[in-house]
């Protein structure tokens, strides 16, 4: 999408942690297509979900968000 900035780094972090979107969807009890939308920055998880994702991946939640300019 033109003009859409990548807000989250979820896709990169999953690769770094050797985890899949399917694994994350199962852990969160979410539809895999929802997680896919987060990974492609089509939509964003809410803050509570973002915190849960960080917990599952054993990282600081700030690592999931791209810094703004």
ABEGO torsion letter per residue (X at the ends): XBGBBBABAAAAAAAAAGBBAAAAAAAAGBBAAAAAAAAAGABBBBAAAAAAAAAAAGBBAAAABBBBX
